[in-house]
């Protein structure tokens, strides 16, 4: 159960420009897993991850339900363990893509809060009229 395994994972859905790679990298690093995460040109995310079977199983469960975005499909292939991997890292794209990623993640968080609080707008007093004089 604790033998070293490596998985190549492809995640499909709304997983780019929302901070999904950061979530995956933080999760893998916290769990002591090795590998990388990167965006692919088709809108999916590729993850190469290795560690013991128990941690990989928990990791797989957690990436299917990220705090932001929406995972529609996950494809997993077992692959060869790469003993030279010493950490888990994010492979970054071109600067323009990374800027869009950062702004997209901020927008995703803003919209989540906006949707959460918009139903409470009537509960707050409107001060606009007081400042018009």
Steps between C-alpha positions, in 0.01 A plus 500: 500500500791739563702425186612792283278567199488766229191632324450722198168677546306710250231725648225645281240766576535858615851448636705778342508866606344423838800405716464123451874442446575688821245288687653179359858608577415606857315174560780283359768689695303468825470126440870458418434387142741556211433607141355796313182667376460697176235646273451343158398687185166314479381659827574199720762460772765227513630370831790261547499388860677228693491375853361215705164351403311631802604860442430474126149374568428792734657744249275367224189550713596857582582618147155392380335762726711818492382810689468691170423389147332183390657162426294310244733212420822349630707253299770308684786291361753319711852586389863427588631640830764766442732481799677820394191706592573671832205741531161595361500808280290702261621521141418848381408612149571828326473822701180617328330167578609515863369855539164387362511208743552733795229745397263215423553352845427836664186539290384151596537579870324837460208344315466227761464763774274717285259212444512409867418849627273642230192348664571705815506843332152582629615440857734800495402862532550713190718798593525646149227761555672638811814590306328672208431826685 
